[in-house]
Amino acid sequence: MRYIYLTINSALLAIASCCVGFGYIFGNFLTLLLLIPFILVNAVPMPLNRKIPDTRLRVCADGSDLLIEFLPASVISGAAHIAYIIAQGYSVPWLISALTVFFMLALTFWNGILRVYFTSVQLGIKLRVIGVLCGMVPIANIIALVKIIGVTNREVREETEKIKLNESRKNDKICATKYPVLLVHGVFFRDFKYLNYWGRIPSELEKNGAKIYYGNHQSALSVEDSGRELAARIREIVSETGCEKVNIIAHSKGGLDCRCALTHFGAAPYVATLTTINTPHRGCLFADYLLGKVPEQLKNTIAGSYNLALKRLGDSDPDFIAAVTDLTNENCKLFNERTPDSESVYYQSVGSKLNHATDGKFPLNFSYHIVKHFDGENDGLVSETSFPWGNCYKYLKTDGRRGISHGDMIDLNRENIKDFDVREFYVQLVSDLKNNGY
């Protein structure tokens, strides 16, 4: 049915624009009536899209359909004008007609492109820029447009399926764990209200019944200082809510910070489980590289810039050097020796593999090669050998070129990755905690 609508709408756009244009030649003002279906197609490109259960997705779907309809309509209109000039020869009325068709189809194109540019999440900055740069380049603009259509179509389909899935299991509350979930960020990031470190993950968990809290600790401190802050935060949550304990999910350095809070600052009685995500339990070679290879003056300059920026973002006393130093292989080895796990807490860990450096985004596309040279498979920052910790370990991989980076594990880029649904991964992870009595 959808393809029938697309075919009909494309034909209407072509016929309407051509007839309105050729009306100047034939003097048939009745062709202006065809402006009505032209307007209708631009206003409601696909009636079937009214069934999509989300306004943003409906607008995005309409925009994508307009772009699909624009392509064949342009071909048909162009062919009609070429045929006319072959039969009748060039004339001023023909030029007026061609300009009329151009502006009418341009209206359809901009109607579609603005809809997808303002509503799509998956287009990203890169594809948007490519679309702008290639807009006036023949062939390249068609390739870019087809790519934009493909990405937005897939986004609408996947997000609609996700909405329906969550609606179907809404009453089951599969993430309603006995203890609330505490999400703990990694180094150089903070918990902001309107720019969530965990991307779309918290919202997905809440839709399935989870109660979410955040660490709210500073972004760049030593493991010991971060552990102290997190221990205080855990006690605060337990005291204010009466929840007795929390389930911690910690990313990157946050996993070390939480282990420190549990063992050295008395937080273990208030924690049921600790799940570390891509945590460098045995160190991170990128940290060794930064500290060992970068000249002292440059290192201090970088640290000073970071500390200043982090203060402006809310940290009271950030320490870039201390945070990075605690991620080196040697320091993590010493930390592990003096930080035994608590017997009352269930520990588990997760790691992922990035298959290709360029898909890791900066700076992971740079650090990927360094880590791979020394330690093999990695997520762009941490090697596979550094991830495992606790009673259970999961190593996530995909078969395609993309893989799963350090940032992908927290939905940093809000990207839908083929063969890995990060939001559903966390839903199932928390659901397992619930099923195991946590």
C-alpha positions in Angstrom: 0.0 0.0 0.0 2.8 2.4 0.9 4.5 1.9 -2.5 1.2 2.5 -4.3 0.8 5.9 -2.4 4.4 6.8 -3.3 3.9 6.0 -7.0 0.6 8.0 -7.1 2.1 11.0 -5.3 5.1 11.0 -7.5 2.9 11.0 -10.6 0.7 13.8 -9.1 3.7 16.0 -8.4 5.0 15.5 -11.9 1.7 16.0 -13.7 0.7 19.0 -11.5 4.0 20.8 -12.0 4.2 20.1 -15.7 0.6 21.1 -16.4 0.8 24.3 -14.4 4.1 25.0 -16.2 2.7 24.2 -19.7 -0.4 26.1 -18.9 1.6 29.2 -19.8 2.1 27.7 -23.2 -1.4 26.3 -23.9 -3.3 29.0 -22.1 -5.3 26.4 -20.2 -5.8 28.0 -16.8 -7.9 25.0 -15.7 -4.5 23.3 -15.2 -4.2 25.5 -12.1 -6.7 23.2 -10.4 -3.8 20.7 -10.3 -2.3 22.9 -7.6 -4.8 21.3 -5.2 -3.3 17.8 -5.3 0.2 19.3 -5.4 -0.6 21.2 -2.1 -2.2 18.1 -0.6 0.8 15.9 -1.4 3.1 18.4 0.2 0.9 18.7 3.3 0.1 15.0 3.8 2.7 13.0 1.8 1.6 9.6 3.2 -1.7 9.1 5.0 -0.4 5.8 6.4 2.1 7.8 8.4 -0.7 9.0 10.6 -0.5 5.6 12.3 3.1 6.2 13.5 2.8 6.6 17.4 5.1 9.6 17.7 4.9 13.1 16.3 8.7 13.5 15.6 8.8 10.2 13.7 5.6 11.1 11.7 7.2 14.4 10.5 10.5 12.5 9.7 8.6 9.8 7.8 6.6 12.5 5.8 9.9 14.3 5.0 11.5 11.1 3.8 8.5 10.2 1.6 8.5 13.7 0.1 12.2 13.2 -0.9 11.3 9.8 -2.4 8.5 11.3 -4.4 10.7 14.2 -5.5 13.1 12.0 -7.3 10.8 10.3 -9.9 8.7 13.5 -10.2 11.9 15.4 -11.3 12.8 12.7 -13.8 9.3 12.6 -15.3 9.1 16.4 -15.5 12.5 16.7 -17.0 11.7 14.1 -19.6 8.5 15.9 -20.5 10.3 19.2 -21.1 13.0 17.5 -23.1 10.4 15.8 -25.3 8.6 19.2 -25.8 11.7 21.0 -26.9 12.6 18.2 -29.3 9.1 18.4 -30.8 8.4 22.1 -30.7 11.8 23.7 -30.3 13.0 26.2 -27.7 10.7 29.1 -26.8 10.2 31.7 -24.1 7.0 29.9 -22.9 9.0 26.7 -22.6 11.5 28.5 -20.4 8.7 29.9 -18.2 7.3 26.4 -17.9 10.6 24.9 -17.0 11.2 27.5 -14.3 7.7 26.9 -13.0 8.3 23.2 -12.7 11.7 23.8 -11.1 10.3 26.0 -8.4 7.3 23.7 -7.7 9.6 20.6 -7.3 12.1 22.7 -5.3 9.3 23.4 -2.9 8.7 19.7 -2.5 12.4 19.0 -2.0 12.8 21.7 0.7 9.6 20.6 2.4 11.1 17.1 2.7 14.7 18.0 3.5 13.8 20.4 6.3 11.4 17.9 7.9 14.1 15.2 8.1 16.9 17.7 9.0 15.0 19.0 12.0 13.5 15.7 13.2 16.0 12.9 12.4 18.4 11.7 15.1 20.3 9.2 13.0 21.3 11.6 10.2 23.9 13.1 12.5 26.1 16.1 11.8 28.3 14.4 9.2 25.5 13.3 6.8 23.7 16.7 7.2 26.9 18.5 6.2 27.5 16.1 3.3 23.9 16.8 2.1 24.6 20.5 2.1 28.0 20.3 0.4 26.7 18.0 -2.3 23.5 19.8 -2.9 24.6 21.5 -6.1 27.0 18.8 -7.3 25.4 16.6 -10.0 25.3 12.9 -9.3 26.8 13.5 -5.8 23.6 15.2 -4.8 21.5 12.2 -5.8 23.8 9.8 -4.0 23.6 11.9 -0.8 19.9 12.2 -1.1 19.4 8.4 -1.5 21.6 8.0 1.6 19.6 10.4 3.6 16.4 8.7 2.5 17.8 5.3 3.5 18.9 6.5 7.0 15.7 8.3 7.8 13.5 5.4 6.6 15.4 2.9 8.7 15.2 5.3 11.7 11.4 5.6 11.4 11.0 1.8 11.1 13.3 0.9 14.0 12.0 3.6 16.4 8.4 2.7 15.6 9.1 -1.0 16.3 10.7 0.0 19.6 7.7 2.1 20.6 5.4 -0.8 19.9 7.7 -3.2 21.8 7.7 -1.1 24.9 4.0 -0.6 24.7 3.4 -4.3 24.4 5.4 -5.0 27.6 4.5 -1.9 29.5 2.4 -3.6 32.2 5.1 -6.3 32.7 7.6 -3.6 34.1 10.5 -5.9 33.3 13.0 -3.4 34.6 11.3 -2.8 38.0 14.1 -4.1 40.1 13.9 -4.6 43.9 16.6 -2.0 44.3 16.9 1.2 42.2 19.5 1.6 39.5 22.4 4.0 40.1 24.2 5.1 36.8 27.8 6.1 37.3 29.6 8.0 34.5 33.2 7.7 33.5 36.1 10.2 33.5 35.8 13.8 32.0 32.0 13.7 31.9 29.3 15.0 34.3 25.7 14.2 34.9 23.7 17.0 33.2 19.9 17.3 33.3 19.4 18.1 29.6 22.5 16.3 28.1 22.4 12.8 29.5 25.8 11.0 29.5 23.8 7.7 29.0 22.0 8.9 25.9 18.6 7.3 25.4 19.3 4.4 27.8 17.8 5.9 31.1 14.5 6.8 29.3 14.3 3.3 27.9 14.8 1.7 31.3 12.2 4.0 32.9 9.7 3.1 30.2 10.1 -0.5 31.4 9.7 0.2 35.1 13.2 1.1 36.3 13.9 3.7 38.9 17.0 5.6 38.0 19.5 7.7 40.0 22.9 9.3 39.0 26.3 9.4 40.7 26.5 13.2 40.3 30.2 13.1 41.2 32.9 15.2 39.8 34.3 14.3 36.4 38.0 14.2 36.9 39.4 13.1 40.2 41.6 10.2 41.4 39.9 6.9 41.9 40.1 7.4 45.7 38.5 10.8 45.6 35.8 9.7 43.2 35.1 6.7 45.4 34.7 8.8 48.4 32.2 11.0 46.6 30.2 8.0 45.3 30.1 6.4 48.7 28.5 9.6 50.1 26.1 9.7 47.1 25.0 6.0 47.7 24.3 6.7 51.4 22.3 9.8 50.4 20.1 7.8 48.0 19.5 5.1 50.5 18.7 7.6 53.3 16.3 9.7 51.2 14.4 6.9 49.6 14.6 4.1 52.2 15.5 1.7 49.3 18.1 -0.2 51.5 20.5 -0.8 48.5 21.2 0.1 44.9 22.2 -1.7 41.8 25.1 0.1 40.3 25.9 0.3 36.6 29.2 2.0 36.0 30.9 2.9 32.8 34.7 3.2 32.2 36.6 4.7 35.1 33.3 4.8 37.0 33.7 1.1 37.6 37.0 1.6 39.4 35.5 4.4 41.4 32.6 2.2 42.5 34.9 -0.7 43.5 36.8 1.8 45.6 33.6 3.2 47.2 32.5 -0.4 48.1 35.8 -1.6 49.5 37.5 1.5 51.0 34.6 3.8 52.0 32.0 1.5 53.5 29.4 1.6 50.7 29.2 -2.2 50.3 26.3 -2.7 52.7 24.2 -0.4 50.6 25.0 -2.0 47.2 23.3 -5.2 45.9 25.1 -5.4 42.5 27.9 -3.7 40.6 27.9 -4.0 36.8 31.0 -2.4 35.2 30.7 -1.4 31.5 34.0 -1.3 29.5 36.0 -0.5 32.7 39.8 -0.7 32.5 40.2 -3.0 35.5 43.8 -3.8 34.4 44.6 -0.4 33.1 44.3 1.6 29.9 47.3 1.8 27.6 46.1 5.2 26.2 46.6 6.6 29.7 50.2 5.2 29.8 50.8 6.7 26.3 49.6 10.2 27.4 51.7 10.2 30.5 54.7 8.6 29.0 55.0 10.0 25.5 53.5 13.5 25.7 56.1 16.2 26.7 55.7 17.5 30.2 54.9 21.1 29.1 52.2 19.9 26.7 50.8 17.5 29.3 50.5 20.3 31.8 48.9 22.6 29.3 46.3 20.0 28.4 45.6 19.3 32.1 45.3 23.0 32.8 42.8 23.5 30.0 40.7 20.5 31.0 40.7 21.5 34.7 39.6 25.0 33.8 36.8 23.8 31.5 35.6 21.2 34.0 35.4 23.9 36.7 33.2 25.9 34.5 31.0 22.9 34.0 30.5 22.4 37.8 33.5 20.5 39.2 34.8 22.1 42.4 38.4 20.8 42.2 39.1 18.7 39.1 42.5 16.9 38.7 43.2 15.7 35.2 46.6 14.2 35.9 45.4 12.3 39.0 42.4 10.9 37.0 44.6 9.7 34.1 47.4 8.4 36.3 45.0 6.1 38.1 44.1 4.5 34.7 47.6 3.3 33.9 48.4 -0.4 33.9 50.7 -0.2 37.0 48.3 1.9 39.1 45.4 -0.5 38.2 47.5 -3.5 39.2 48.2 -1.9 42.6 44.6 -0.9 43.0 43.4 -4.5 42.3 45.9 -5.9 44.9 44.5 -3.7 47.7 40.9 -3.6 46.7 39.2 -7.0 47.2 35.6 -7.5 46.2 32.9 -7.4 48.9 31.4 -10.8 49.5 27.9 -9.3 49.9 27.9 -7.6 46.5 27.3 -9.4 43.1 29.9 -8.2 40.6 29.6 -8.6 36.8 31.3 -6.9 33.8 30.7 -6.1 30.2 33.1 -5.2 27.4 32.8 -4.6 23.6 34.9 -4.8 20.5 35.4 -2.0 17.9 36.0 -3.5 14.6 37.3 -0.5 12.7 39.2 2.6 14.0 37.3 5.2 12.0 34.0 4.2 13.4 35.2 5.0 16.9 35.0 8.8 16.4 37.7 11.1 17.7 39.8 10.4 19.8 39.0 6.7 19.8 40.0 6.4 16.1 43.5 7.5 17.2 43.8 5.5 20.5 42.4 2.4 18.9 45.7 1.7 17.0 47.8 2.3 20.1 45.8 -0.2 22.2 45.6 -2.7 19.4 49.4 -2.6 18.9 50.1 -3.5 22.5 47.0 -5.4 23.7 45.0 -6.5 20.6 41.2 -6.2 20.5 39.7 -3.1 22.1 36.8 -0.7 22.1 39.0 2.2 20.9 40.3 2.9 24.4 40.3 -0.2 26.6 41.6 -3.6 25.6 39.5 -6.8 25.9 41.9 -8.2 28.5 41.1 -5.3 30.8 37.3 -5.6 30.8 36.6 -8.9 32.8 35.7 -8.6 36.5 33.4 -10.4 38.9 31.1 -13.4 38.7 30.0 -13.0 35.1 31.6 -11.4 32.0 30.0 -10.6 28.6 32.0 -9.6 25.6 29.9 -7.9 22.9 30.8 -8.1 19.2 29.2 -7.5 15.8 30.0 -9.3 12.5 29.9 -6.1 10.4 32.5 -3.4 9.9 31.2 -1.1 12.6 31.7 -2.9 15.9 30.9 -1.3 19.3 33.1 1.4 20.7 33.7 2.7 24.2 31.3 5.6 23.6 28.7 3.3 21.9 28.2 1.5 25.2 26.7 4.6 26.7 24.8 5.6 23.6 27.1 8.6 23.4 26.2 9.4 19.7 22.6 8.3 19.9 23.3 6.0 17.0 21.4 2.9 16.0 24.1 0.4 15.3 23.4 -2.6 13.1 23.3 -5.9 15.1 23.5 -4.1 18.4 20.6 -2.3 20.1 22.3 -0.6 23.0 19.0 0.4 24.6 17.6 -3.1 24.5 20.9 -4.4 25.8 20.4 -2.4 29.0 16.8 -3.3 29.3 17.7 -7.0 29.3 20.6 -6.4 31.6 18.4 -4.7 34.2 15.6 -7.3 33.6 18.1 -10.0 34.5 18.9 -8.2 37.7 15.2 -8.2 38.5 14.8 -11.9 37.7 17.7 -12.7 40.0 16.1 -11.0 42.9 18.0 -7.7 42.8 
